[in-house]
């Protein structure tokens, strides 16, 4: 999962960051549902937010992996 230069791939970074990004997605979904009550939407339970964050955490961890890889590349340039 590393390239010829020994750098971590985006896939490896995404797998490492998945628990953190999925947890962030769950928190944001739950908070968004609480704010949605102001306009008449029902709130979801914390368990529903966690279940929904499992598939929604995949694109979030991919973007986080790309972001971290970019920061690592930028740090290597200096």
ABEGO torsion letter per residue (X at the ends): XBBAAGBBBAAAAAAAAAAAAAAAAAAAAAAAAAAAAAAGBBBBBAAAAAAAAAAAAAAAAAAAAAAAAAAAAAAAAX
